[in-house]
Amino acid sequence: MNNIQLYYFPLSGHSHKVLTLASMLDLNIETVIVDLKSGEHLSEPFIHLNPAAKVPVLVDGDMVIADSHAILFYLARQYDPAQTWYPAELSTQVEIQRWFALSATELCLGPAALRKCRLLGQSGNEEQAMQYTLKLFSLMSKQLEHQPWLAGGHATLADIALYSYTAPVINLEPSLRDFSRVLGWVARFEQLPGCLALPAK
């Protein structure tokens, strides 16, 4: 029996990525909510876990892992013996790392920021967020032109890394719905066993 704890915030897309992979791997994870609104992530106990004061943080025995991408990598290597989510092929691993980089930049500056403005009512530069979103969706659409998933013929960590913030914003306005390949990718992802929806609010 696994004794894994995930410190997370329910509205965090980065936390959602980890919860999604855990669900798809059928892992039993104990979840501990960190109340970002009250500043709990700045408290001494949490800072001890992650000096960067961000969720998610995974604790698995003596392993303490911060950052959603690092956690995805760890869970895939540790608990996916079939190597489905992080395949052994170097070319696929390179593609996954490329999408991890886009997840940490364009995804955060685009769909994640747009979600904060449009769906969560937080302040931000909505015009800039839309431009980054359009740029990211263009890159995704080009990648999906000849393959069903971002890193090849089946779903990998690349798809998990991009899904959590893409899905909530794809229906916000017609200009985003023009990306039919991204819409199809979202629909395929949501048919995968264990897929979880990111809470709206």
Number of C-alpha atoms within 10 A of each C-alpha: 5 11 11 15 17 24 22 25 21 20 14 17 25 26 23 25 26 27 25 22 23 19 16 16 17 12 16 13 17 13 15 15 13 22 14 17 8 9 10 15 23 18 12 12 11 18 14 11 18 20 13 13 19 21 23 27 25 30 18 15 10 6 10 14 19 21 17 24 23 15 22 25 14 16 20 22 16 10 14 15 11 11 14 15 25 24 18 11 9 10 11 17 18 12 17 23 15 13 22 21 15 18 25 15 13 21 27 20 21 26 28 22 25 31 22 15 16 14 14 13 11 11 11 13 11 17 11 14 23 18 16 21 25 18 15 22 25 16 13 19 19 15 17 19 12 10 14 18 21 25 24 17 10 12 19 23 26 27 22 24 28 25 24 25 25 23 19 20 19 21 13 13 9 9 11 18 14 13 17 13 20 27 19 14 21 20 12 13 20 15 9 11 12 16 16 17 13 20 11 10 8
